[in-house]
């Protein structure tokens, strides 16, 4: 094998970046919090006017707790996973919301892909097993995305086991 062919064999031919989905974007968050604050403020004024002023504080607490819950949700969305498959290696890199990185490397010939499929829910788990080690992949994905990714990863593993993609690497 020439140096260029060896280099091409080590290059990933499959690469996927998996990120958690958040259905409410930053603009929607501002709109939601503005509406919630306005409703709680108006309700708080009403209760203040009738003499039940302590309720106003609890309505403000509702807004603060909702804001905190969304901030924590957006923080957890900073996590991601990178899955790369080459003819020689499978690399799974997990990055936590705080930025901590963990890498797992597998030989594609010896790795076993386990896809757990539940009839009503779809794919509920994707895991790579090798030498007594198991790594879950895409646990934060929804079942449809997990099903799609499992199919793509299975095809990439089959390609890696057959020696890599067919074609001229130049």
Buried (B, 14 or more C-beta within 10 A) or exposed (E): EEEEEEEBBEBBBBEBEBBBEBEEEEEEBEEBBEEBBEEBBEBBEEBBEEEEEEBBEEBBEBBEEBBEEBEEEBEEBEBBBBBBBBBBBBBBBBBEBEEEEEEBEBEBEEBEBEBEEEEEEBBEBBBBBBEEEEBBBBBBBEBEBBBBBBEBBEEBBEBBEEEBBEEEBE
